[in-house]
C-alpha cells in the first residue's frame, strides 16, 4: 500500500482531453470552410451581362435617318447612324432608298422583345414594298374554241370589235375550222396570193392588219383570226357584219 502523498500521478480528466481535442479539431476544420465560403461569394453587382448583339434595319418607303435613329434608340442619333453606314448611303444622308440594309450598332439585350418586334416590322414593311408578282398567263385550249377565245382577249386589248358568234360563223363558212386550209383556185390564187387559214386571209392583208403580239405566220390560228377581224373592223365595222365573202 503506497504511502499517502508520495509520487501520486495527477489524473488527466477525460472531459478536459475531449474538450481540448474538439477545440483544436474545430479550429482546423472551421478555417477551410470559412475560406471556401468567402472565395465562392461574388461581390454584389458584378455579374457580367451578356454581350450586346449587332442589329440591322431594312429601309422602307418614308424612312429617314432621324426617324430610324429615334425609333431604334441609336446612340449618337442620326449622325452616328450615318457615319456607321456611309459606305452604303453615300455622300448625301438625306437620300436613303427602300431596301438598303443599315447597321444600327448594338441592341440592348434587356429589350429582346422590343428589338424582335422592330425587326419583324422592318421585314414586313420590306416585303410589302416588293412589287407584286405578275399574274399567271391565261391558258387556252388548243382547238377552235380556244383559238377564238384567245383572239377575243387580244382583240379587246387592241380595241378591235367582234364576238364569239361572229368569228365562229365566218370561220365555219371560210375553212370549216381547218387552220391549214388554202384556196388554190380563185382569183387571189391566180394572182399568186392564195387565201389561207381559218378566215382565208391573203398575204398582203395579213401583213397590213397583223396584230402586234401574235405570230407572223398567217397559218397560225390566233394570228389569222385577229388579223382578219382587224381588217373586217376597218372595212365593215366588225367581223359580226360579215355574212359572206369579204
C-alpha positions as CSV (number, residue, x, y, z in Angstrom):
1,X,0.0,0.0,0.0
2,X,1.6,3.3,-1.1
3,X,2.3,6.0,1.4
4,X,-0.1,8.9,1.3
5,X,1.2,11.9,-0.8
6,X,4.2,10.2,-2.3
7,X,4.6,10.0,-6.2
8,X,0.9,10.4,-6.8
9,X,0.4,10.9,-10.6
10,X,-2.0,13.6,-11.4
11,X,-5.1,12.4,-13.1
12,X,-5.9,13.7,-16.5
13,X,-9.6,14.4,-16.9
14,X,-11.2,12.7,-19.9
15,X,-13.5,15.6,-20.2
16,X,-10.7,18.1,-20.5
17,X,-8.9,16.0,-23.1
18,X,-12.1,15.7,-25.1
19,X,-12.6,19.4,-25.0
20,X,-9.1,20.2,-26.0
21,X,-9.3,17.9,-29.0
22,X,-12.6,19.3,-30.0
23,X,-11.2,22.8,-29.7
24,X,-8.1,22.0,-31.7
25,X,-10.0,20.0,-34.3
26,X,-12.8,22.6,-34.6
27,X,-10.2,25.3,-35.3
28,X,-8.6,23.2,-38.1
29,X,-12.0,22.3,-39.7
30,X,-13.5,25.8,-39.5
31,X,-10.8,27.7,-41.3
32,X,-11.2,25.9,-44.7
33,X,-14.9,26.2,-44.6
34,X,-14.8,29.9,-44.0
35,X,-12.2,30.3,-46.7
36,X,-14.2,28.4,-49.3
37,X,-17.3,30.4,-48.5
38,X,-15.6,33.6,-48.8
39,X,-13.9,32.6,-52.0
40,X,-17.2,31.5,-53.6
41,X,-19.2,34.6,-52.7
42,X,-19.2,37.1,-55.6
43,X,-19.5,40.8,-54.8
44,X,-22.9,42.2,-55.4
45,X,-23.5,43.8,-58.8
46,X,-20.5,42.1,-60.5
47,X,-22.4,39.5,-62.6
48,X,-21.4,40.0,-66.3
49,X,-24.2,41.0,-68.7
50,X,-24.4,39.1,-72.0
51,X,-22.7,40.8,-74.9
52,X,-25.0,43.1,-76.9
53,X,-25.9,41.7,-80.3
54,X,-25.4,43.7,-83.6
55,X,-28.7,44.6,-85.3
56,X,-29.7,45.7,-88.7
57,X,-32.6,47.5,-90.3
58,X,-34.0,47.4,-93.8
59,X,-35.1,50.9,-95.1
60,X,-38.7,51.2,-96.2
61,X,-40.6,53.9,-98.0
62,X,-41.0,57.1,-96.0
63,X,-38.0,56.4,-93.7
64,X,-35.3,59.0,-92.8
65,X,-32.1,58.5,-90.8
66,X,-33.5,60.7,-87.9
67,X,-36.7,58.6,-87.8
68,X,-34.8,55.3,-87.8
69,X,-32.3,56.5,-85.1
70,X,-35.2,57.7,-82.9
71,X,-37.3,54.5,-83.2
72,X,-34.3,52.2,-82.5
73,X,-32.6,54.4,-79.8
74,X,-29.4,54.7,-81.8
75,X,-26.6,56.1,-79.6
76,X,-25.4,59.4,-81.2
77,X,-28.6,59.9,-83.2
78,X,-28.8,60.1,-87.0
79,X,-25.3,61.4,-87.3
80,X,-23.8,58.3,-85.7
81,X,-26.1,56.1,-87.8
82,X,-25.0,57.9,-91.0
83,X,-21.3,57.5,-90.1
84,X,-21.7,53.8,-89.5
85,X,-23.4,53.3,-92.9
86,X,-21.6,55.9,-95.0
87,X,-20.3,53.2,-97.4
88,X,-23.9,52.1,-98.0
89,X,-25.6,55.6,-98.1
90,X,-23.1,57.6,-100.0
91,X,-22.3,61.3,-99.5
92,X,-25.9,62.5,-99.1
93,X,-27.5,61.4,-95.8
94,X,-30.8,62.8,-97.0
95,X,-31.1,60.3,-99.8
96,X,-31.9,56.8,-98.5
97,X,-33.5,54.2,-100.7
98,X,-36.0,51.5,-99.7
99,X,-34.3,48.1,-99.5
100,X,-31.0,49.3,-98.1
101,X,-29.8,47.4,-95.0
102,X,-28.3,49.6,-92.3
103,X,-26.3,48.6,-89.3
104,X,-27.8,50.0,-86.1
105,X,-24.8,49.2,-83.8
106,X,-25.9,47.1,-80.9
107,X,-29.2,46.3,-79.3
108,X,-29.7,46.2,-75.5
109,X,-30.3,42.6,-74.6
110,X,-32.6,43.8,-71.8
111,X,-35.1,44.6,-74.5
112,X,-35.2,41.4,-76.6
113,X,-39.0,41.6,-77.2
114,X,-38.9,45.2,-78.4
115,X,-36.0,44.5,-80.7
116,X,-37.7,41.4,-82.2
117,X,-40.9,43.4,-82.8
118,X,-38.9,46.2,-84.6
119,X,-37.1,43.6,-86.7
120,X,-40.4,41.9,-87.6
121,X,-42.0,45.2,-88.6
122,X,-39.0,46.1,-90.7
123,X,-39.2,42.7,-92.5
124,X,-43.0,43.1,-93.1
125,X,-42.5,46.7,-94.4
126,X,-39.7,45.5,-96.7
127,X,-41.9,42.6,-98.0
128,X,-44.8,44.9,-98.7
129,X,-42.6,47.3,-100.7
130,X,-41.7,44.5,-103.1
131,X,-43.6,44.6,-106.5
132,X,-46.4,42.1,-106.8
133,X,-45.7,39.0,-108.9
134,X,-47.0,39.1,-112.4
135,X,-50.3,37.1,-112.8
136,X,-50.0,33.7,-114.4
137,X,-50.6,33.7,-118.2
138,X,-54.1,32.5,-119.1
139,X,-54.3,29.1,-120.7
140,X,-56.4,28.3,-123.7
141,X,-57.5,25.1,-125.3
142,X,-55.6,24.1,-128.5
143,X,-58.8,23.9,-130.6
144,X,-61.2,26.2,-132.4
145,X,-62.9,27.3,-129.2
146,X,-59.6,28.1,-127.5
147,X,-58.3,30.0,-130.6
148,X,-61.4,32.1,-130.8
149,X,-61.3,32.9,-127.1
150,X,-57.6,33.8,-127.1
151,X,-58.2,36.0,-130.2
152,X,-61.1,37.8,-128.5
153,X,-58.9,38.6,-125.5
154,X,-56.2,40.0,-127.8
155,X,-58.8,42.0,-129.8
156,X,-60.1,43.5,-126.5
157,X,-56.6,44.7,-125.7
158,X,-56.3,46.5,-129.1
159,X,-59.9,47.8,-129.2
160,X,-60.9,45.5,-132.2
161,X,-64.6,44.7,-132.1
162,X,-66.1,41.3,-132.6
163,X,-68.0,38.5,-130.9
164,X,-67.5,34.7,-130.5
165,X,-70.6,34.1,-132.6
166,X,-69.4,36.4,-135.4
167,X,-66.0,34.8,-135.6
168,X,-67.2,31.3,-135.4
169,X,-69.8,31.8,-138.1
170,X,-67.3,33.2,-140.6
171,X,-64.7,30.6,-139.7
172,X,-67.0,27.7,-140.4
173,X,-68.0,29.3,-143.8
174,X,-64.5,30.1,-144.9
175,X,-62.5,27.0,-143.7
176,X,-64.8,24.6,-141.8
177,X,-62.4,25.2,-138.8
178,X,-59.2,23.9,-140.6
179,X,-56.3,26.3,-139.8
180,X,-54.3,24.9,-142.7
181,X,-57.0,25.5,-145.3
182,X,-55.8,27.2,-148.5
183,X,-57.7,28.3,-151.7
184,X,-55.7,27.5,-154.8
185,X,-58.3,28.1,-157.5
186,X,-59.9,31.6,-157.0
187,X,-58.8,35.0,-158.4
188,X,-56.4,35.5,-155.5
189,X,-54.7,32.2,-156.1
190,X,-54.4,33.1,-159.8
191,X,-52.7,36.4,-158.8
192,X,-50.2,34.4,-156.6
193,X,-51.7,35.3,-153.2
194,X,-54.0,32.4,-152.2
195,X,-56.3,32.8,-149.3
196,X,-55.0,30.9,-146.2
197,X,-56.0,29.8,-142.7
198,X,-59.2,29.8,-140.7
199,X,-60.6,33.1,-142.1
200,X,-58.9,32.8,-145.5
201,X,-56.7,35.8,-145.4
202,X,-54.3,36.7,-148.3
203,X,-50.7,37.6,-147.5
204,X,-50.9,41.3,-148.2
205,X,-54.0,41.7,-146.0
206,X,-52.4,39.6,-143.2
207,X,-49.3,41.8,-143.3
208,X,-51.2,45.1,-143.4
209,X,-53.6,44.1,-140.5
210,X,-51.3,41.9,-138.4
211,X,-51.9,42.5,-134.7
212,X,-48.7,43.0,-132.6
213,X,-48.0,40.2,-130.1
214,X,-49.3,37.5,-132.4
215,X,-47.4,35.1,-134.7
216,X,-46.1,36.3,-138.1
217,X,-47.3,33.0,-139.6
218,X,-50.6,33.5,-141.4
219,X,-51.5,29.9,-140.8
220,X,-51.3,30.4,-137.0
221,X,-55.0,30.3,-135.9
222,X,-54.9,33.2,-133.4
223,X,-52.8,35.4,-135.7
224,X,-55.1,34.6,-138.6
225,X,-58.3,35.4,-136.7
226,X,-57.1,38.7,-135.2
227,X,-55.7,40.0,-138.5
228,X,-58.9,39.1,-140.3
229,X,-61.0,40.7,-137.5
230,X,-58.8,43.8,-137.6
231,X,-59.3,44.0,-141.4
232,X,-63.1,43.4,-141.1
233,X,-63.4,46.2,-138.4
234,X,-61.6,48.6,-140.7
235,X,-63.8,47.8,-143.8
236,X,-67.1,46.6,-142.3
237,X,-67.1,47.9,-138.8
238,X,-66.9,44.4,-137.3
239,X,-66.4,40.8,-138.2
240,X,-70.0,40.4,-136.9
241,X,-71.2,42.4,-140.0
242,X,-69.6,39.9,-142.4
243,X,-72.0,37.4,-143.8
244,X,-70.3,36.3,-147.0
245,X,-67.0,36.5,-148.9
246,X,-65.1,39.6,-147.8
